[in-house]
């Protein structure tokens, strides 16, 4: 890899060259210039650049508004504060040798154009974000709390999804994972104040951000490039959630709102929370702050998931069945965060920060499934008057509860020309009911039906129907025609605990008249993840009509929806349905001895595992200015050690002597299995920033990153999902290797006054050994492949589960991804009259990619979750009292999973030879365009009234197979309208 070697050598040369000059670090006759910057209301100003003239030495205020310029030679200087949105402000100072100078600086509004920055929440937050972006060493984008709360974001993920080159992985109406620059979620790391947060889910690394209320953080920072001081597992990017800290002025912020969604006979939602904080003592050395948030979302979902027949054609899609679904949720989400800090003196401080959030993703689900006779092997369609296979009904009651938390203790100690920082941290995640979704099935005992699909009878290609079976007065909605068949219950939990310790030391120096900083750091993290969960399957009783087994009518819920799917199915009436709690109670009372031993064993033992991951890291980094050129070069080392332990289970059929006698329903015998990979990574990075003018510049970055496999995938497990069609077997891969990538970035940026910026950039990612999920169809003939073509674990699964579909994460050969992004933000304060309150924020990104080495196919598809086009447009209007913002978000279609198998490898996998865009092609996420809006009006001093609308255009979410005419899933949520209040005491609003 020539480019890796060149980046590596560049980093080494820069580091070595300046370590050789270390003697120049020691300086005499100097002192430090330090202080804080606030605006005219006393609110902290983060991201302001402080520069000394004529030396050019500069620094940036941190999130607490503090700056420090060490080792300044004695003499007279002009100190300039630069902050986009304000005219530069200057102050003459004199530095005395050996006597540090501490300053309290204030940005003052110079004219009416700047007044909006201190009289409206969101513009003030936007100004902070622009300035932090401008002065960062890496390519950084910031989303402050004021901007997060200016639109009705359901959670943190929804807010991040409005940033450039960020798309959302959505689940049931909310953003769950973020996808940065066309990469899938597991390539993006999530931290809280720089500490990695473990995933509460058992099988993935990425953190589901719907666990976190949107109002719990001070800001969200997306690092799109890597530096040596960052954890390297951010090929796509790194998302840092910055918690709130006490400011110079006391703070009391409160909010509350409530609303509804016109679905399932109207569903409610509400939220409330607040922040309280202040500094104590005559010198305000102590700082304490706490904040809390709670929200309830009674989301409803109208959903269809038709099953496409593989013999469909482009002109005539055909569906074998359709699960017509209704979801009713009771989502409770709450969180707490807090911080405490103590300034020992002007040079040293101690701090403690913590965050905890809990998400009860509770809900009930019901599926009606009309079933059609499939297309024959000769291509003949079924008769619309002939009997069809029996329909199905399914109910589920999911009660998972996920939580994440972090506690960080640390200190910062500044010397004459150096800085020492240390941190101890603990991060934990937990999920209850992690094994799966409890469910119950009912069998049809009603009359023979004619549910065969008829292409000629369709009126809407996106809403396939099955005659009278899903129309008004459908026989499927007769509760006495359904009899209880089986039930699966689950219990157990997943947890992960991360313990870490880190420290870094930075020292300033001067070499040949150029000022720089040398930094070295060390970090060790130990992560222990485990799951102990069980699934119990009950079945085997009589399901014949007239038996003592209860029908749905005896286990019926009181739920019914009268406005389902705009009347397209069941005449808009959904129900009757069963009550899962009644079904479960009946089972335990009457069918407790009907445990299916073989199914229970197959579902349980793979859910019991634990993993330990130890990452030891160290880095060296040098930052130096050569006039207009700012250079940061570093070298990071990360050593990884893994220990995984789980079970393989050997299944024995009913009556086997292995299960203790002959009167049994089968069993599984577990065998402990383990895996212990380890490896060392060398990760160079170089970041350049060149100032073209005072307000414009270029950035160039080359950095190497890593994406470790999901820990669970390294466990050699085997699980079988008998509810899938076809039955699916998932297997672990102990040989799965980490993915490495070299990332290249080039960015132009320009900043406008009074407040605005434009950025245009290009990026390229070169991935080696990308991890991908491959599917081996059950129709595969193993004898057609040479010995050794499949790994032993796959070959064993094919032989043990004939006819089942096999899935496994494997390493592809390599992949690449490139793209460009544009972003523009401007407050139009220069316009006359009322129009001066207008503003616009917009961004667009394009990405393209290729994956090489996908098993059982000879093409090179794009990467999973890579959407070619994404954009956001957000018009705003602000006055001293009124603030209005709309959000228009577009995510293009992206590949969701590799599904197509070349008929060259597996005969019959593509019956009509229509290729990857046909009915056996890959699965894609639909394009998603959503409109949201919010308005707030300051009624009196700190009191504001708000009204908001989420998903105002009732955008569909779903998937298609191969091409858009082949429907895979389509679901709707309806708009959510809320109204409420906000109160801000001690803020810039109260000050006015």
N, C-alpha and C positions, 0 to 999 in steps of 0.2 A: 504494500500500500504506500506508494511514493508520497502522497499528500500527507499521510499520517507521519511519515518520517520527517518531512519538511517542517510540519508544525511542531513536532517534538524537538527538532534541532533549533528552531527559532526560539522556543521557550528556554531551552538549555543555555543558548548563547546569551540571551538577555539576563537570565538569572545569574549565570557565572560571571558575566561582565560586571555586574553591579555588586556581587559579593566580593570581587577582587578589590573594589573601591571602598570597602567597608571602613577603612581608616578615616575616610572623609566624613564619616558620620559624626564623629566626636567634634563638637563645636563649642567655642567659648564665647562669652559676651552676648548671650542670647536669652530670650524669654518667650513664654507662650502667650498668644493672644486668644482669648476664649470669650464665650458669652452666649446669649440667647437672643432670638429675634421673635418679636410678636407684632401683630397688627395694631391698629389704633384702638381696638376694643380689648386688647390684652390676650387674644387668641394666638396660640403658637403658630409660627410660620415654618413649615417643613419644606425642604428642597430649595431654600434660598442659597445662592452662591455668594460667598464672602471672599473678596479678593483684596490683596495688598498691592498698592502701586508705590514704587516702580518695580518691585521684585517679581510680581506675577504670582506669588504664592497664594493659593486659594483653598477653600474648603466648602463643604455643603452642610447646611443645618440638617440634623437628623430628625426622625419623627417627633421628637420632643422639642424641636426648635433650637437645639444646642449645637454649637460649632466649636472647634478648637484648632488653632494653627500653631503647632509647636515649633520650637527652635527658630524663632524670628530674631534676626540680628538687631542689636540696639540701634535706634534711629527714629526718624520721623517718617510717617507713611500716610497715605490716603487709603482708607478702608471703604470699599464700594460694596453695596448690597444689590445684587441683581436678582430680580424675581419677575418672571413673565406675568404681565398684567399690571405692573407698576413701572414707573420710570426709575432708573437706577438712582440710588441714594448714597451719598458720600459723607464720610466723617474723617477729619484729621485726627490722627493719634500719634503718640510718642511712646516708644518701647524702651524701657530701661533694663539693662543687663541684670539677669538674676531675679527680676521682679515681674511675675506674671501679671498680665493686664486682663481684667474681666470687665466685659461690657454688657449692658442691657440696651439692646437696639430695638427701634420701633419703625416699622414701615408706615408711612403716613400717606393717605390718599392725596394725590396731587391735583386731581381735577374730577369733574363729575363723571367722566367716562370710567374711572376706576371705582366709583362709589358703589356700583352694583356688587363688587367683589366682597364687600364687607357688610352688605345689607341683605344678601340672599344666601341661603345655605348651599345650594348646588353649585353656583358659580365659584364660591369660595373653595369648595372641594375640587372643582375642575382645575382651578389655578394651582392648587397644591399638587395634583396629579401631573399636570404638565411640567411643573418645575422639577419634580422628582424624576420624571422621565428624562428631562433634558440633562440633568447632572449625573445620572447613573453611569457607572463604568461599563455596564452591560446593556443590552437591549431590553428595556424594562417598560412595562405598562402598568399603571396604577388605577385602581377603582376605589375611591374614597367612600366612606360611609354616606356622605351627603349625596353622592351620585347613586349609590346602591338603593337608598330609600326614596329616590325621586321617581321610581317606577315600581309597580306592584310585583316585585320578584318574590316567588314562592319560597325560594331558598337561595343559598350562596351560589349554587351552580347556575341558576337562572340569571343571576346578575352577571357572572363572568361571561356567559354566552353572548353578551353584547359587545365584547371587545374584538379587535381585529384578529382574523384568522383563528377564531375560537368557535367551534361548533359544540353542540350538546348531544350526549347520549341520553335519550329520554326514555323513561319508563312510566307508563300509566299517568301521563299528564304533567310530569315535572322533569326538569333536568336533573340527572343523577351524577353523571361523570362529565368532565370537560375533555375535549379533544382539541389539541393545539396544533395548528399548522398541518392539518391533514393526517395526524397520527392518531392511533387508537388510544383509549384512556390509560392503559397500563404503561405507556411511554411518557406519562406526565406524573411528576412527583407532587405530593401535597404536604405542606408543612404548616405548623403554627409557630410563628415567631422563629422560623428557621429550624424547628424540630419536626422530623418526619412523623406523620400520624399513621398508625396502622389501620388497615381496613377491618371493619367489623364483620365482613363477609368471609366465609371459610375458604373460598377457592381462588380469590383474586388479591392482587396487591393494591389496586387503585381504590381510593377512598370515595365512597358515595357521599357527595356533598349535599344531598337532600337531607342528611342528618342535621345539618347546621341551619338555624334560622338566619335569614339574610341580615338581620339587624345586630348580630352578636359581635361583629368585628369592626375595627376602626378603618381598615382598608384591606383590599385584596391586591397583591402584587404578582404579576406574571413575569417571570424571568424567561425570556425567549432564547437566551444564550447562556452558556455555562462558563463560570470562572473557576479557578482552582480552589477557591474557598467554599464552593458549594458542593453538596452531595451530587455525585455524577449521574444519578439515575433520573435524568430529565432530558432524554433525547428530544421529546416533543417540546417540553418546557417544564418549568417548576412553578407551582402555585403556592404562594405564601400568604397565610391569613394572619394579618397583623392585629393584635388585640389592643384594646384601648388602655391609655394610661392617664394619670391625673395631669391636668394642665395647670398653668399659673392661676387661672381664674376658677372659682368653684363652678361645678357643672351639675345641673339637674335637668335631665331630658326624659320626658315621658311621652308615650303614645298609646293609642288604642283605636281599633276599628272593627267593623263587622259588616257582613254582607251576605250575598246569596248567589247560587248558580241555578238557573232554570232547567234542571235535569232531575229525573227521578222524583217528580212531584216537588221539586225545589229542595236544594241542599244548602246548608248554612256554612259559614266560615267566619272566624274572628281571630284577632291577635291583640296582644298588648305587651308592654315591656317598658324598660327605662334604664337610665344610666345615672349614677350618683358618684361624684368624685370631687376631691379638693386636695390642696396641699396644706400642711399644718406647720406651726411654729413660726417664730418671728422671721427666720430666714427661709421659711418654706422648704425645709430639708426633707420632711416626710411627705410622701404622696400616697393616697389611697383612692382606689376607684373600683366600683363594682357595677356590673350591668346584667340584666336578665331579659329573656324574651320567651314568649309562649305563643303558639298559634295552633288553631284547630281548623282542619280542612275536611269537610264532609263531601269529598269529591265523588262524583258519579261518572261512569264511563259506559257509553254505548259502543259495542265492539262486534265486528264480524271477522271470522278467519276461515275463508273458504279454502278447501284443499284442491289444488290444481291437478287435473289428470295429465300424466306425462305425454299422452297422445294428443294433446291439444295442438292447435295450429295458430299462427299469427292471426288469421282471419276469424278463427272460431275457438276461443277459449272454452274449456269444458271443466266443470267442477264436480268432483266425486262426492263431496259433502260440504257442509258449512257449519261451523260452531258459532251460533248466534248467542252472544254473550252479554251479560250485564254485571257490572262491578259496582259495589257500594262500599265506600271507604269511610273510616273514622280515623283520620290521621292526626295524632297529637305530637307536637314537636316543641321541646323546650330546651333552654340552655342557659348557662351561667358563665360569666367570665369575670376576672378580676385581676388587679395588679397592685403591687405595693413597691415603693422604692424609697431609698434613704440616701441622701447626698452626704457622705461622710465629710467631704470638703469639696472645694471647687474642682478637684482632680479625680476623686474616687466616689463611686456609688455602688450600692447593692440593690438588687431587684428580685422580685418574685412575681411570676405571672402564671395564671391558670385558666383553663377553659374546660367546660364539660357540656356536652349536648346529648340529648336523648330523643329518639324518633320511634314512635309506635306506629308502624305502617300497617294498621289493622284494616281488614276488609273482608267482605263476603263476595263470592263469585258464583255465577250460575251459567251453565252452558246448555242450550238446546241444540241438538245436532241432527238435522234432516240428512239422510244418506241416499245417494243415487246409485243405481247400477253403473258400473264404469264402462268406458269405451272398450269394445271387444278388440282382440288381437288383430282383427281384420280392419279395424277402424270404424265399425258400425256403431251408431249411437243407440242407446237404449230406447225402447218404446215409451212414449209418455203415458200410455194407458196400462203398461205392465206393472206388476207389483215390484216394489223396491225393497232393499234390505231394511231391517228394523232401525229406527232412529235411536239416538242415545241422549241421556241426560246426566249431568255431572254437577256437583256442588262442592264448593271449597270454602273454608274459613281460615284465613291466614292471620296469625297473630305474632309476627316477628317484632322484636323490639331491639333496635340497634343504638349503640351509644359510643361516643369517642370522647377522649379527654386527654389533657396534657398539663403537666406542672413543671415549671422551669425556674431554677434558682441560679443566680449569676451575679457577676460583678465586673465593673469596668474601672481600671486604675491607670490613670495617665501620669507619665513621668515628664521629665523636662522635654524630651523629644521622642517619646515612645508611648505605646498604649498596650496594656495587657488586659485580656478579656477571658473569663472562664464561665462555663455553664455546666450544670448538672440537670438532667431532665428525665422525666418519666412520662411515657405516653401509653395509653391503654385504649383498647377497643373491645366491645362485647356485643354479642347478639344472642338473644333468646329465641327459641324455636327456629334454629338455623338449619335443621335437617331437610326441610322442604315444606310444601303446602299440604296440610291435611285435606283429604278429599273423600267424597262418597259418590258411587255410581249407582244409577238406577237402570233397570232393564225394561224394555217395552213389552207390555202384555195386552196392548190394545189390538184393534183390528188391523188387517193387512192394509198397507198404505201404498199410494202412488206418489213417490217423492222424486222421481227421476228428473234429472236436470235437462232442460230443453233450451238450447241456444236461441231458437227462434222466438221463444216466449219472453225474452229479456227486454226490459225497457231502460235499464241503466247499467252500463258495463261495469261500473264500480260497485254495484249492489246486486250480486247474483241471487236469484230466488229459485225456490224449489216447489213451484205450484202451490197447492193449498196447504202444504206442510209448514210453510212459514208465512202464510197470509193471514187475513182476519179469520177469527173463529177456527184456528188451526186445531186439529185433533191432538197435536202434541201438547196442547195446554189443558188437557184433561188430566187432573192429578190422579184419578183412579186407574189410568192406563200405565202408570209407572210403578214398578216394584223394586224394593231395596235389594241391591246386588252385592256390593262390597264397600269397605271403608278402609282408608289408610290414615292412621294417626301418627303424629310425630312429636318428639320432645327432645330437649337437649340444648346445648349452647356452644358457641364458639367464642374464644377470647384470644387476645394477643397483648403482650406486655413488652414494650421497648424501653430499655434503660440505656442512657447515653451520657458520656462525659466528653467535654471538648474544651479546648483552650487555644488561643492564638495570641501571638505577640507581633506587634508592628513597630518599626523604628523608622523615623524620618532621616533623610540624609540630603546632602548636596554634592553633586558630582559635575565638575566642569560648568558650574553655574546653573545646572538643571536640578530641580527639586524632585525628590521621589520618596517612595515608601517601600521598605522591604517587610514582608509579612510571612510568618511561618505558623502553621497550625497542626493540631492533632485531634483526632476524634475516634472514639470507640463506641460502637452500638451493639447491644445484644437484644435480639428479638425472639421471643418465644410465643409460638402460636399453637393452639390446640383446639380440637373439637371432640366432644363426646355427645353424640346424638343418636337417636334411634328412630326407626320407622317401623310400625307394627301394622301388618296387613290382616284384615279379617275378611274371610269369604268362605264359600262352600255350602251355604244353606240353599234351600229350594227357592227358585225364583219363578216358579210356575204360577199361573193365575189360579186363584182359589186356595193357595197354600196359606199357612199362618203368617208368612212374612208380610210385614206392613207395606202398604203402598204409599206413594207420596202424599196422598190425602190424609193419612194418619200421622205424617211427619212434616206437615206443611208449615211454612213460614207465613207471616202476615204481610210480607213484602209484595208490592205490586207497583209497576211503573205504568203511567198512562200516557206518556209522551215519548215512547221508545223510538229511537232512530228516525225521527220525523215521520213516523207512520209507514216506513218502508217494509217493516217486518212485523208480523202478528197484528197488523192494523194499529200499531203504536202501543199495544198493550202487552207488557211483559209480565208473565206470571200466569198460574201459580208456580211457586218454587218451594223446595224443601228447606227446612231449618237444620243446618249442620249440627247445632247443639242438641237438638232432639234426636237426630240420627245417632250421634255419638253416645248419648245417654242410653238410648235403646240398645245399642250394640253391647255396651258394658253390662247391661242388666240381663240381656237374653242371649247374646252370641259371643260371650267372652271366651268360650272354648273353641271358637272357630278360627284360631290364629293360623295363618298360612306360614308354615315354618320356612319354606324355601324362599318365598318372596320377602319375608321379614329379614332373613339372614342376608340376602342379596342387597337389601336396601340399607341395612344397619352397619355392618362391619366397615364398609368403605368410608363411613362418616365418622370413624374413630381414628384420629391421627394426632401427632404433634410434630412440630418442626422447631429447630433452633438455628438462627442465622446470626453469625458474628461478623461484623464489618469493621475492620481497623483501617483508618485512613490518616494520611498525613499529606501536607502540601507545602510548597514554597511558592511565593508570588511576589513579583516586583511591579510597582506602578511608578511611572516617571513621566514628566512633561518635557518635551523638546519644542519649546515655543508653542506653535499652534497644534502640535501633535501630542496627544495623550496616549500612552502605551501601558497596557497591563498584560503581563505574561506570567504564566504559572505552570506548575507541574504537580499533579495530584497522583497519589498512590492509594489504591483501595484493595485490601485483601479480604476475600470472602470465604467463610467456612460454613458449611451447611450440615446439619444432622436432621434427617427426616425418619419418621417411624410410622408405620401403618399396618394394615392387614390385607392379605389376599384371602379370599374365602373360596373354599371348594364346596360346591353345591351338590346336595344329594336329594334325589326325588322322593316323593311320598312313599312310605313303607320301607325305606332303606334301614338296614341294621345299624348304620352309622349314626342314626338319629335316636337310638335308644328304643329298641323293639320295632315291631312292624306296624303298629297302629299309630302312625304319625303323618304329618302333612309335609314332610321333608325338612331339611335343615341345612345349615352351612357350618363348616369347620374352618375357623380362622387360622392363618399362619402368619406370624409376625414377619414383616419385611422392613428393611431399612436402606438408606442411601446417604452417602457422605461426600458430596463433591466439594472441592475447594479450588480457588484460583486467585491470581494477582493481576490487577489491571494498572497500567500506566496511562495517565490521562492528561495530555498537554492541552493548553489553551492559550490563545493570543487574541487580545481585543485592542483595536485601534480606534481612536476618535480624533478627527481632524477638523478644526474650526475654519470654515471658509470665510465667514464673517462673524460679527458678534452674535448674530441670531441664526446662523445656519452652519451645518457641518455634515461630515460623512463619518460613518462607522463601518468597520470591517472586522469580522470575527471568524476565527477557526477554532473549534473545540471538539474534543472527543468525549462521548458519553456512553452509558451502558444501560441496558434494561435486563434485569435479572428475571429468570423464570418465576412464575407464581409458585410459591413454596409447595402448595398442594400438588401441583403437576409433577413434582419430583418424587412424590410418594408413589410406589408401584401399585396403585389401587385398580380395581375393576368394579364398575357399577353397571347395572342394567335397568333401563327405564322401560318397563312394560306398557306404560300408558302412552308412549309415543307411537306414531305410525309413520314408518315401520319402527319396530322395537329397536331401541338404540343402546349400545354398550359403549361406555366411556372408560378409557384406560389411562393410567398415568405413564409418564415417560422419565425414568431415572436418568436417561442420557441427554435430556434437554439442556442445551447450552444457552448462556446469556447472549443477547444481541448487543453488538457494538455499532456505533455510528460516528462518523465524522460529519460535523455540521459546519456549513459555510454560510456566512451572512454578509450582506452589503446593504447599508441603509443611508438614505439622504433624509435630513430633517431640517425644517425651517420653522422658526417661532415668530408669532405676530403679536403686535400690541394693538389694542389693549389686552386681549386674551385670545390666543389661538395657536394652532400649529398645523403643519402638514408633514407627513412622513411617507416615503416611498421606499420599499425595500425588496430585495431578492434573497431567497434562501434555497439551499440545496442540502439534502441529507443523503449520505451514502451508508447504507445499512449492511452489515455482515451477519449471517446466520439469523435472519428474522424468524421470530416464533410465530407459527400459524396453526390454526385448528384445521385438521384435515378429516374428511369423512370418507370412509370406505363402504360402498353400498353392499347390502346383504346379498346381491346377485353376483358378486365377484366370484370367479372360479379360480381358486388358489393354484390349481394345477397348471394354469396358463402362464404363471410367472416363474422365473428361474429361482432356484434356491438362494435365500439370502436377500431377495428383493425387499421383503418386509422385515422390520426388526422382530426378534423373537417374541416380544410381548404382543405385537400386533398379530403375528401368525398364530400364536396360541389362542388369542381371543377369537379370530376367525374360525378356528377349528372347534372351539368350545361353544360358540354361539352361532351356529350355522343359520343363515338367513337374516341375522340381525345387522343393522348398520353400526359400524365401528367408528368412534371418534377418538382422536388423540392429538395433543399438541406436539408438533415436530418443528425442526429447524429447516427453513428453506435455504437456498443457496445465498442469495443476496437480493437487495432491493435498493431502489433510489426514489427520491421524492424531491420535487422542486416546486417553487411557487413564488409569487410576488404579492405584496400587500400595499394598499394605499389607505391612508387615514387623514381626515381633515376635521378640524375643529375651530370654530370661530364665533366669538360674540360680536354681533354687528352693532356695537355701541356708537359707531360713527354715523349711523343713519339718523335722520331727523325725527323729532317728535316721538310718538308712541312706538315707532318702528325700531327705536334704539334698544328695545328690550329683546329683539329677536336674536336667535343663535342657531347654530347647526352643528351637529356632530355626525360624521358619516365615515364608513370604512368599507373596503372591498378587498377580497383576496381570491386568488386563483391558485389552485394546486393541481399537480399531475404526478403520477407515480407508476412504477412497474415492480412487480414481484416475480422473482425467478425461482423455480424449484418447487412449485406446488405439486404435490403427488397426484398421479393419475390424470394429468392433463398436460398438453403440449403448448399452451399459450402462456402469455405473461400478463396476468390481470393486474389491475390497480390494487393498492393496499386496502385493507379493511378500514372502514370509517373515513376514507379520504373523499371529501366532497369537493368537486372541481370549483364551484362558485359559492361564495358566502358574502353577505353584505348586511350592514346595519345602517339605518338612517334614523336620526333622532333630532327632530326640530324642537326648539325650546323657546319660551317667552318668559322674561323675568322683569319685574319691577320691584320696588321696595316691599310691596306686600304680596303680589301675585307671582306664582311660579307654576308654569305649565310645561310638561314634557310628554312627548309621544315617542314610542319605540317601535320601529318596524324592523323585524329580524327575518333574514332569509338564510336558510341552510339548504344547499343543493343536495340532490340524491347522492347517496354513497353506498358502496358495497358493504353489506352487513355480514355476510358469511359466504365462504366458498362452497358451492353446492354442485356445480357442474362437473361431471366426470366424462372424459373423452371416450367415445365408443371404441376408440382404438385400443384402450386398456380394458374396458368392461363392456362386453356385448350387451346391447339393449338398454344401456344407460341413457341414451338419447334416441328414443324410438323413431322420431321423424327427422333426425339429423338436422335440427334447427340451430345447433350450436349454443354458445354461452348466453345468447339473448333469447333463447327459446324457453319453453315451459319447464325444462329441467336445468335451467341456468342458475347462476348465483342469485342470492337473495339481496335486495337493495332496500335501503330506507327511503321512504318517500321524501320529496322536497317538502320543506316546512317553512311557511311564511306566516308570521304571527304579528298582530298589532296590539299593543298595550298603550295605556295612557294614564296620566295622573296629573291632578291640579291641586295646589294648596294655596290658601289665602290667609295671610296673617291678620287675624281679627283684632287682637289687642296685645301689644307688647310681645311676649313670648308665645302667645296662643295662636295656633293655626288650625284651620279646618281643611280636611283633605277629602278628595273623592278620586277613585281609581277604577279602571276597567282592565281586566286581564283576559287575553285571548278574545278580543272584541270581534274578530272575524270568524270565530268558531273553526279554527284550522284543524284539518284532519291530520291524524298521525297514523303511520302504518308502514307496510312493506309491500313490495312486489317481487315477482320472480322473473328474472331475465329481462322483461320489457314491461312497460307500465300497464299494458292491457291485461297482464296476468296478475290478478289481485291475490295478495297473500294475507293482508290484514289491513283493516281501516277502522279507526275508532275516533269518537268525538267526545268532547267534554263540556261544550257550551261556554259562553262568556261568564266571568265572575265579576260582580260589581260590589264594591265596598266603599264605605265612608267612615270617617273618624276624625281624630284630632291629634295634634302634636303640641307639646309644651316644652320650650327651651328656656331655662333660667340660667343666667350667667354667660349666655352665648352672645355672639355678635348681634343676634336678633333682639334679645332682651335689651342690649345696650342702646338700640335705636329707639 
